[in-house]
Amino acid sequence: MTPAERDELVIEGDSLAIRRIGPWLRDRLDGLPADEAGEIAARLELAVHEVAMNMVDHARLPASALLRFRAAITDTVVEVSVTDPGEPFDPDTEKTPTAGTPQERGYGLMIVRKLVDHLEYTRLDAGNEWILRVNRTSPADPGTPEVSSTHD
């Protein structure tokens, strides 16, 4: 991807610092048309927040861990990558919740997959990376993009 705009946020790996994600993301989207920015922010902010909370709650982060968020905006997509120095995670082993069956985990990832158009997880040498993409609405097609997700 050759981004038209790229920016980074680095925060401590704790639940209080995660509150900085929303304002940071909305600032990144500020140059988009207001209706498009609002629609993308509504989806992407919740998805990124959920991924970050999963990192804090489940990745067994070291005490001094930092989470890194990078945003890129092109003519066709808004992409946020999130990295952490935590333990490996295999999203394919997470059971997707089913109606009527009690389950304590897996709802967050299910929500993230519904909110973004593309979700990708990669194990890095020293941590994890999640890439979340939301398609931009083209001026010729003001409809809501079809939501689908993949795990590469």
Buried (B, 14 or more C-beta within 10 A) or exposed (E): EEBEEEBEBEBBBEEEBBEBBBEBBBEBBEEBEEEBBEBBBEBBBBBBBBBBBBBBEEBEBEEEBBBBBBBBBBEEBBBBBBBBBBEEBEBEEBEEBEEEEEEEEBEBBBBBBBBBBBBBBEEEEEBBBBBBBBBBBEEEEEEEBEEEBEEE
